[in-house]
Amino acid sequence: MALMAGEPLPTGQEEAGSEPHFSEAYRRYALGLLLVVYVFNFVDRQILTILAEAIRLDLDLSDSALGFLGGLAFALFYTIAGIPIARWADRGVRRSIIAAGLLAWSAMTAVTGLARSFTDLALARVGVGLGEAACSPPAHSLLSDYFPPERRGTAFSIYALGIPIGSAIGTFAGGWIKELFDWRTAFFVVGVPGIILAAVVRLTLREPPRGLSETSVRVDPKAAQDSMRDVIRFMMRLRSFRHMSLAAALHAFYGYGAAFFLPVFMIRVHGFSEGELSTYLALIALIGGGLGTFLGGWLGDRLATRDQRWYMILPGLATAIGIPFAACVYLWPDGYVALLFAVPASLLGAMYLGPTFAMAQGLARPHMRALVSAILLFIINLVGLGFGPQVVGLLSDAFAPDLGVESVRYALLWVVLIGAGWSTIHYALAARTLRADLLGGEGPA
């Protein structure tokens, strides 16, 4: 199997001409290390949510401004930078790209604590977004080389556990550090450790050749010369990929909008303090989000042995079943009971992650996987992360003259109901052509 031009042999491999080998123990270590990196990714990304109300009061911001900080300020540059970085990752050394991104976003998280105005906060969030753009596309590509197709759903779900774990840690740490000190200190405390982790990634993560885990597909070096336009055209011809991307984007639209403004809602409407609320939300993220994230990939891998369409059917079903639980979170008059409903809502809402990202890699060819991951993340994050919090904030401000503090309740409710319902439709449509698209997308270019 040929390596990409200019790419060094992974540490511990033999000279060219031999088949590289990674032990099962090392594959688990690599997956664990990438999981830790993704945990840091979401700690630094999501800490703003629990601190949003304190920042709003300190800097005298509107809900629309908060939505911009939680959405477009991060997502616009995160998504745009992700495409060229992923293209670089499909040709360069992926471990080095991840390490550099981790160093950058950790430093910018710490810098956020120095912000004195809305503009300062927005610029810091842009910096975090640019750094985090170097995380998932190369990580997805690495995981697809470490693990064969029949194990990828589980591997991607374990990697995606970084979302609930990182969100829980960021929420818990941010809430209690703010209670004991202030919101600025929280950004310093969570930002600095990532700088040390960046060195661990660069020194211990090995770089496998593209297509290492495939049994029938090998990378043609000439295929790596496909232009970005060729890759995008190839993927967009696949109807299942188009519908899956829209389904995941709509899921992220309501998911990120709800995640960002749920602490605001609970503090403003139900009177929780940051410290108390951060404890409950951290537990919900770990129990509900963590279990749902793992089950999505684990169940997807097992059900797909009978019919690969389950990779799309499962997240669609879970999203639909979760709608009434999510509605109760916002409509129930008692805040503590509302948080109980958030557990099953979080569990069911997280089940889309593993199957969606595993299928993106399954539909892609080995030499384009980082770029395909970036394309999917571009769609998901521009629509979901970029506009989800922003739309909730705009609706809350629009409802405020008539509803007062209750405006955020109904802004969240409408965004969740519409986004979740619409998402299930596209998952069903993706399932219809998935098997045909998987057969059409196999083989070397």
Secondary structure by P-SEA (a helix, b strand, c coil): cccccccccccccccccbbbbbcaaaaaaaaaaaaaaaaaaaaaacccccaaaaaaaaacccaaaaaaaacccccaaaaaaaaaaaaaaacccaaaaaaaaaaaaaaaaaaccccccaaaaaaaaaaaaaaaccccaaaaaaaaaaccccaaaaaaaaaaaaaaaaaaaaaaaaaaaaaaccaaaaaaaaccaaaaaaaaaaccbbbbcccccccccccccccccccaaaaaaaaaacaaaaaaaaaaaaaaaaaaaaaaaaaaaaaacccccaaaaaaaaaaaaaaaaaaaaaaaaaaaaaaaccccccaaaaaaaaaaaaaaaaaaacccccaaaaaaaaaaaaaaaacccaaaaaaaaaacccccaaaaaaaaaaaaaaaccccaaaaaaaaaaaaccccccaaaaaaaaaaaaaaaaaaaaaaaaaaacaaaaaaaacccc
